[in-house]
């Protein structure tokens, strides 16, 4: 779903927006969407970076066992 949103935002940023200001806004939204998709991949949680704030057990180091 987020990939589809990213594609649509990128399409508007590259050719469909009427003004330069709108293109910049769509570009920024596409970058934020991409960054959120990266946090989902890193944390292995559907909420991405928001899993930390919601009490989820996700994180880059989730699942690793640390030896002392």
Secondary structure, DSSP 4 states (H G I P E B T S, - for coil): -HHHHHHHHHHIIIII-SSHHHHHHHHHHHHHHHHHHHHHHHHTSTTTTHHHHTT---STTTTPPPP-
